[in-house]
Structures are given as C-alpha cells and as structure tokens.
Amino acid sequence: MIGVCHDSPEITDKEKIRYDACIPVSEEVQADGEFGIQCLQGGEYAVFMHEGPYEELIDTYDKISHEWIANQERELADAPVFEIVVVTIVD
C-alpha cells in the first residue's frame, strides 16, 4: 500500500486532512468512477523505516520532521509526502 499525505496534522484540522490510500497498478489499468490514477513525482527521496506499533508511528514522524529535516542542507521538494506501508503480523 502507498499513502500520499497532503497535509500535516500539526497544521491542518483533523477533519480537513487529505490522504490518498493507493495501491500500485500497471499502466494498463484505467481509472473508473470515484477511483483515480496518479503518478508519484520522480527524484531523490529520503527513506526511513518505522518498526513497532502503529501507535508509535507519530514518534518516528516527529524525529524526521523536527530532527532530521532540520539538520539537512538540502531543500525539500514542493510535493506531498508519501509512505509505503508493509505490515508484518507476528504470532
């Protein structure tokens, strides 16, 4: 799964946050009805991994936005953040 995050919960009211829940598809797939197709912008990406409970995901985002980004000498692209979600269930 891929999630495209258009808004920050630190800035935007919860009821106004926009998030696209996506799945990768081949080029042959056509949009239909309320479903659309979008392409992610190319370029260089920073990649982070969160391991642990979903409830602690906000801590990972806080470290990225308040520590890692603040220490970069590069400018972020004017594009939404996206996340690739891989869920592993452990017995």
C-alpha positions in Angstrom: 0.0 0.0 0.0 1.1 3.6 -0.6 -0.3 6.5 1.3 0.0 10.1 0.0 -0.1 12.7 2.7 -1.2 16.1 1.5 -1.5 17.8 4.9 0.3 17.8 8.3 -1.7 17.1 11.4 0.4 19.7 13.2 -1.0 22.4 10.9 -4.4 21.1 9.5 -7.5 20.4 11.5 -8.2 16.6 11.6 -11.4 16.8 9.7 -9.7 18.7 6.8 -6.6 16.4 6.4 -6.3 14.9 2.9 -4.8 11.4 2.5 -4.9 9.2 -0.6 -4.9 5.5 0.1 -3.2 3.9 -3.0 -2.2 0.6 -4.5 0.4 0.2 -7.3 -1.1 -0.8 -10.6 0.2 -1.4 -14.1 0.0 1.2 -16.9 -2.9 -0.8 -18.5 -5.3 -0.1 -15.6 -7.8 2.7 -16.3 -9.5 5.0 -13.7 -13.2 4.3 -13.2 -15.9 6.1 -11.2 -14.6 7.6 -8.0 -11.2 5.9 -8.3 -8.3 7.8 -10.0 -4.8 7.2 -11.0 -1.8 9.3 -10.0 1.9 9.1 -10.6 4.5 9.8 -7.9 7.0 12.5 -8.7 10.5 11.3 -9.6 13.7 12.4 -7.9 15.7 11.7 -4.8 13.9 10.5 -1.7 14.9 10.2 1.9 13.9 6.8 3.2 13.0 5.9 6.8 11.8 2.8 8.4 9.4 2.6 11.3 9.4 -0.7 13.2 6.9 -1.1 16.0 3.3 -0.5 16.9 1.3 1.8 14.7 0.5 3.9 17.8 4.2 4.9 17.9 4.4 6.0 14.3 3.9 9.6 15.2 7.2 9.5 17.2 9.0 8.4 14.0 7.4 11.3 12.1 8.4 13.7 14.8 12.0 12.7 14.7 12.0 13.0 10.9 10.4 16.4 10.8 11.9 18.0 13.9 15.4 16.5 13.9 16.4 15.0 10.5 14.9 17.7 8.2 16.1 20.5 10.4 19.7 19.3 10.0 19.7 19.0 6.2 21.3 21.4 3.9 19.0 20.4 1.1 15.7 21.9 0.2 12.6 19.7 0.3 10.6 19.4 -2.9 7.2 21.0 -3.1 5.3 17.7 -3.3 3.3 15.6 -0.9 5.0 13.1 1.4 4.2 9.5 0.7 4.6 6.4 2.7 4.9 2.8 1.6 3.2 0.6 4.2 4.3 -3.0 4.7 2.6 -4.8 7.5 4.1 -7.8 9.2 2.0 -9.8 11.6 3.9 -11.7 14.2 2.3 -14.6 16.1 
